[in-house]
């Protein structure tokens, strides 16, 4: 039979058959009257190759595996290749499940009015609300504060893309009532103006922020406790510190972040939770 006839019977193309010839998977048949003439043995071999490749075995290994199988020698290498192929399939299945979960999350997020962002919808709505509250204060005050809250939002989006924003963070912000959200807006306005008001204001603002956290201590601790630990946790804390240093480069703002961390570490429960995630060897701890 001719190459096209065999390819059709095997459900493939002549181009694929020639590719198998090049890889040494399929013998080149003898030429009859100037054309290659394929036999049943070639079709059987071709179908066997496609059956193995369809099972997930890489083509470059199929030739060696078939040779070992047909000779009955080196069965261990055949088993190794089969097990390696199975592990590869497992990895692909895990990746597909993760992709499916991400798409499911995006479907739910967009259906809930959210955007195509790793930032959870509940946090996106929270930042939208805070921006509205800042605008209500007045344009002269709000412009710098809006840039500040948007920088924080971007930091949270970056951390969310790394899996560092647990679901409990959404529960925390949902637990803030209108007065507390107004307080958050005022604190952001004050933080944005620290370059004008100085380090003493930074220390007072850190105390105010800490007191707000204490009013929701159980939920704040839950968020910290849900952060990953080990190398991933340390990497995420390092990333958060780098992002904060880039976004909040003013000295008074750094005084605020240093003081707030010190206040959190002064509480045994907060200290234990933070050190579990960030690692006790972290230079700031």
Secondary structure, DSSP 8 states (H G I E B T S, - for coil): --HHHHHHHHTS-HHHHHHHHHHTSS----EETTEE---HHHHHHHHHHHHHHHTT--HHHHHHHHHHHHHT--HHHHHHHHHHHHHHHHHHHHHHHHHHHHHHHHHHHHHTT--SSSS-HHHHHHHHHHHHHHHTT-HHHHHHHHHHHHHHHHHHHHHHHTT---HHHHHHHHT--HHHHHHHHHHHHHHHTHHHH-HHHHHHHHHHHHHHHHHTHHHHHHHHHHS--HHHHHHHHHHHHHHHHHH--SHHHHHHHHHHHHHHHHSHHHHHHHHHHH-TT-TT-
